[in-house]
Amino acid sequence: MSAQGSTYPSLTKLLLFTLVGLSTLAVALWALVPAVKTHPAAVTLPAPTTTTTAPVPAAVPPLAVAPGHDPVVAAAGNIACGATNPVLRLRLTSASACAEARTADVIASMGVDAVLAVGDIQRGGRGAYDFAHVYDPTWGRFKAKTRPVPGHNEASPASGYFDYFGNLAGDPAHGYYSFDLGTWHLVALNSNCSGVGGCYSGSPQERWLRADLEHHGARCTLAYWNGPLYSSTRRDQGDYATQAFWSDLEAANADVVVGGDAGSYERFAPQTRDGEVDATNGIREFVVGTGGVGFAPFPSVAPHSEVRNDTAFGVLALTLHPDGYDWRFAPIAGASFTDSGHGRCH
């Protein structure tokens, strides 16, 4: 009995230790349950919304405007012939080619606050050599005031575009940027879409554009890029790759778009992105490919084209008022065509 009696306390102690151990383990496991339960939720929380944000291009130097002064802008694309063009090489004066020096004289006579070089700025294919020998002695007089956008001729790094303009052209990885001029907000866009990840809705440039317009919210907005959405000179009557730009600008109540690819001047009635006339909310487009290289004819007339000319070199002069704008096509000496008017901001 004594041996059997001594066994029961041992079993009791063992059972007691076992129960205590299991209780301790249960408490420890229960303490882990909230962490286990909440960990998946933490992982699956939605990421921050990035639909209207994109890498921000470097800012361009600001352009000063005197208080109370309504700034004047000169705009054109298709500007300078290549240095080896026979007209330049033989020092000829042509009515139909290589008028960059004469359009530069027009700008010099205007006292402008900014120059918008709207793409296809320097032809010739010799990069820095062409810029140094043709563009710089002519339009280069206004380099500090120039805010350019690239065209087809500036699509390659070998074009010398970013080397020549430096930070005036924004970040070379983007080629698009924005800035304020007086009370207006100006947006410079890159229509060389394949080189910057596209121009379609949701592309980096389009997302940046939406975010930029939402952030600034100016009453008056002007955007410019090389390949116009509407044009009578282009065989397809427009560069529809940039239609998403127009959608964003229309949603932000922008007022003016300037294009420069075509070798002509054209003014359109205010339109929507779908090409419908809308005098209240539509955006007016000017196509100003008359900077000096040459002309291109109008194979047909695009809908809602109000004024066209393919025989006069010159620049578009815009006076930017707090509530509207005046426009005037300023031709070179000896040319008679002109166009003028006034528009109000939305």
C-alpha positions in Angstrom: 0.0 0.0 0.0 2.8 2.3 0.8 4.3 1.9 -2.7 0.9 2.3 -4.4 0.1 5.3 -2.2 3.3 7.1 -3.2 2.4 6.7 -6.9 -0.8 8.8 -6.8 0.9 12.0 -5.7 3.4 11.6 -8.5 0.7 11.2 -11.1 -1.2 14.1 -9.6 1.8 16.3 -9.8 2.5 15.2 -13.4 -1.1 15.9 -14.4 -1.0 19.3 -12.7 2.2 20.3 -14.5 0.7 19.2 -17.8 -2.4 21.3 -17.3 -0.3 24.3 -16.3 1.9 23.9 -19.4 -1.1 23.6 -21.7 -2.7 26.7 -20.1 0.5 28.7 -20.6 0.7 27.6 -24.2 -3.0 28.4 -24.8 -2.4 31.9 -23.4 0.6 32.4 -25.6 -1.2 31.2 -28.7 -4.2 33.4 -27.9 -2.0 36.4 -27.6 -0.8 35.8 -31.2 -4.3 35.5 -32.6 -4.9 39.2 -33.2 -1.6 39.6 -35.0 -2.4 36.6 -37.2 -5.9 37.8 -37.9 -4.9 41.4 -38.7 -1.8 40.7 -40.7 -3.6 39.8 -44.0 -5.8 42.9 -43.7 -2.7 45.1 -43.4 -1.2 43.5 -46.5 -4.3 43.9 -48.6 -5.1 47.5 -47.8 -5.6 49.5 -51.0 -2.5 51.4 -52.3 -2.7 55.2 -52.4 -4.5 56.5 -55.4 -2.1 57.4 -58.2 -4.5 57.9 -61.1 -3.7 61.6 -61.5 -0.1 61.7 -60.5 3.1 60.9 -62.5 6.8 61.8 -62.2 7.0 65.6 -62.0 9.2 67.1 -64.7 11.8 69.6 -63.6 10.5 73.2 -63.4 11.6 75.7 -66.1 12.9 79.1 -65.1 10.1 81.6 -64.4 9.4 84.5 -66.7 8.9 87.8 -65.0 6.0 90.0 -65.9 5.7 93.6 -64.6 2.7 94.1 -62.2 -0.4 95.3 -64.1 1.1 94.3 -67.5 -0.7 91.9 -69.8 2.0 89.7 -71.3 2.5 89.3 -75.0 3.5 85.9 -76.4 4.9 85.1 -79.9 4.3 81.5 -81.1 5.3 79.5 -84.2 6.8 76.2 -85.2 8.5 74.9 -88.3 11.2 77.5 -87.8 14.8 77.1 -89.1 16.2 75.5 -92.2 19.3 73.3 -92.0 22.6 75.1 -92.4 23.3 73.3 -95.7 20.0 74.3 -97.3 20.9 75.9 -100.7 18.8 79.0 -99.9 21.0 79.7 -96.8 24.3 78.5 -98.3 23.9 80.8 -101.3 22.5 83.6 -99.2 19.3 83.8 -101.3 16.1 85.5 -100.3 13.1 83.2 -100.9 9.4 83.9 -100.6 8.8 80.2 -99.8 11.7 78.9 -97.7 14.2 79.7 -95.0 12.5 82.9 -93.6 13.7 82.3 -90.0 15.6 85.6 -89.9 12.6 87.5 -91.1 10.2 86.0 -88.6 12.7 86.7 -85.9 12.6 90.4 -87.0 8.9 90.3 -86.5 9.3 89.1 -82.9 11.9 91.7 -82.2 9.5 94.4 -83.3 6.8 93.2 -80.9 8.4 93.6 -77.4 7.3 90.1 -76.3 7.4 88.6 -72.8 7.6 85.0 -74.0 8.3 83.0 -77.2 6.7 79.6 -77.8 8.8 77.6 -80.2 6.2 75.0 -81.2 8.3 72.2 -82.5 10.2 71.4 -85.7 12.5 74.2 -84.5 15.7 73.3 -86.3 15.8 71.2 -89.5 18.9 69.8 -91.2 19.9 66.7 -89.3 23.2 68.0 -88.1 22.2 68.8 -84.5 24.3 71.4 -82.6 25.9 72.6 -85.9 22.5 73.6 -87.3 21.4 75.2 -84.1 24.6 77.2 -83.9 24.6 78.4 -87.5 20.8 79.0 -88.2 18.5 79.1 -85.2 20.8 80.8 -82.7 21.7 83.8 -84.9 17.9 84.4 -85.6 15.4 83.2 -83.0 18.3 82.6 -80.5 18.1 86.3 -79.8 15.1 85.5 -77.6 16.5 82.3 -76.1 16.1 83.4 -72.5 12.4 84.1 -73.1 11.8 81.0 -75.2 9.8 78.0 -73.8 10.0 75.3 -76.5 8.4 72.0 -77.2 9.9 69.2 -79.4 8.6 68.3 -82.8 9.5 65.4 -85.1 12.9 67.0 -85.8 13.7 67.1 -82.1 12.7 63.5 -81.4 16.3 62.1 -81.5 18.9 63.0 -78.8 21.2 63.8 -81.7 19.0 66.7 -82.8 20.8 69.0 -80.3 17.5 70.3 -78.9 18.0 69.6 -75.2 21.7 70.5 -75.5 20.8 73.9 -76.9 17.9 74.9 -74.7 19.0 73.2 -71.5 16.6 73.7 -68.6 14.4 76.0 -70.7 13.1 72.8 -72.3 12.4 71.0 -69.1 13.6 67.5 -68.2 15.1 65.7 -71.2 13.4 62.5 -70.0 10.0 64.2 -70.5 10.0 67.2 -72.7 6.9 68.5 -71.1 6.4 71.0 -68.3 4.2 74.0 -67.2 4.7 77.6 -66.0 2.7 80.7 -65.2 2.8 83.9 -67.2 1.0 86.8 -65.7 -2.4 85.4 -64.7 -2.3 82.6 -67.2 -1.1 79.0 -66.8 0.8 77.6 -69.8 1.3 73.9 -70.4 4.0 72.7 -72.8 3.4 69.1 -74.0 5.4 66.6 -76.0 3.6 65.1 -79.0 6.5 62.7 -79.8 4.4 60.2 -77.9 6.4 57.0 -78.4 9.4 58.6 -76.8 7.7 59.4 -73.5 5.5 56.4 -72.8 2.5 57.5 -74.9 0.0 60.3 -75.0 -3.0 58.1 -74.4 -5.3 58.3 -71.3 -3.4 56.8 -68.4 0.1 57.4 -69.9 2.6 59.1 -67.7 2.4 62.4 -69.6 -1.5 62.4 -69.6 -1.6 61.6 -65.8 0.9 64.4 -65.2 -1.2 66.8 -67.3 -4.4 66.0 -65.3 -2.6 66.5 -62.0 -1.0 69.7 -63.2 -4.4 71.2 -64.3 -6.0 70.1 -61.0 -3.2 71.7 -59.0 -3.1 75.1 -60.7 -6.7 75.8 -61.5 -6.0 79.1 -63.2 -9.0 80.9 -64.9 -7.1 81.1 -68.2 -5.0 78.2 -69.6 -3.1 77.8 -72.8 -1.5 74.5 -73.9 0.8 74.0 -76.9 2.4 71.0 -78.6 3.8 70.3 -82.1 1.2 67.9 -83.7 -2.2 69.7 -83.8 -5.3 67.7 -83.1 -7.1 69.5 -85.8 -5.5 70.6 -89.1 -6.4 71.0 -92.8 -2.8 70.6 -93.9 -2.2 67.1 -92.4 -3.7 64.4 -94.7 -5.5 62.8 -91.8 -6.8 66.2 -90.6 -5.2 65.9 -87.2 -3.0 64.1 -84.8 -5.5 62.0 -82.9 -2.8 60.6 -80.6 -3.2 63.8 -78.6 -6.9 63.5 -78.1 -6.5 62.6 -74.4 -4.7 65.9 -73.9 -7.7 67.8 -75.3 -10.1 65.8 -73.0 -8.1 66.9 -69.9 -7.8 70.5 -71.1 -11.5 70.6 -71.9 -12.4 69.2 -68.4 -10.2 71.9 -66.9 -11.9 74.7 -68.9 -8.7 75.5 -70.8 -9.0 78.2 -73.5 -6.4 78.0 -76.2 -4.3 75.3 -77.9 -1.4 76.2 -80.2 0.1 73.6 -82.6 3.0 74.1 -85.0 3.6 71.0 -87.2 1.9 72.0 -90.4 3.6 74.5 -92.8 0.6 76.9 -92.6 -1.5 79.1 -90.4 -5.0 78.0 -89.4 -7.6 79.1 -86.9 -10.4 76.9 -85.7 -13.7 77.7 -84.0 -13.8 76.6 -80.3 -14.3 72.8 -80.3 -14.6 69.8 -78.1 -12.3 66.7 -78.2 -14.8 65.1 -80.6 -14.7 67.9 -83.1 -18.0 69.5 -82.2 -18.3 73.3 -82.1 -18.9 74.6 -78.6 -18.8 78.4 -78.3 -19.3 78.2 -74.5 -16.9 75.5 -73.4 -14.9 74.6 -76.5 -11.1 75.3 -76.9 -9.9 77.4 -79.8 -6.9 75.9 -81.7 -4.4 77.9 -83.7 -2.0 76.0 -86.0 1.1 78.2 -86.6 3.7 76.3 -88.7 4.8 79.5 -90.3 8.1 80.1 -88.5 10.3 80.0 -91.6 11.0 76.6 -93.1 8.4 76.4 -95.8 4.8 75.9 -96.7 2.4 72.9 -97.0 -0.8 73.1 -99.0 -4.4 72.4 -97.8 -5.5 69.2 -99.5 -8.9 69.6 -98.0 -10.6 71.8 -95.4 -11.1 70.3 -91.9 -14.5 70.9 -90.3 -14.8 74.2 -88.3 -11.7 75.8 -89.8 -12.4 79.5 -89.9 -9.2 81.0 -91.4 -6.3 79.4 -93.4 -3.2 80.7 -95.1 -0.3 78.8 -96.7 1.6 81.7 -98.3 2.7 84.0 -95.5 5.5 83.5 -93.0 4.9 85.0 -89.6 4.1 84.4 -85.9 1.0 84.4 -83.8 0.9 87.2 -81.3 -1.2 86.6 -78.2 -1.9 89.3 -75.6 -3.0 87.5 -72.4 -5.5 89.5 -70.4 -6.8 88.4 -66.9 -10.1 87.4 -68.5 -9.3 86.8 -72.1 -6.9 87.2 -75.0 -6.3 89.1 -78.2 -4.8 87.3 -81.2 -3.1 88.6 -84.3 -1.1 86.9 -87.0 1.9 89.1 -87.6 3.4 88.5 -91.0 7.0 89.2 -92.2 7.7 92.4 -94.1 6.2 92.3 -97.6 3.4 89.8 -96.7 -0.1 91.1 -96.5 -2.1 88.3 -94.9 -3.2 88.8 -91.3 -5.8 87.6 -88.9 -7.0 89.1 -85.6 -9.6 88.8 -82.9 -10.5 88.4 -79.2 -11.6 85.6 -77.0 -12.7 85.3 -73.4 -11.6 82.8 -70.9 -14.1 80.2 -69.6 
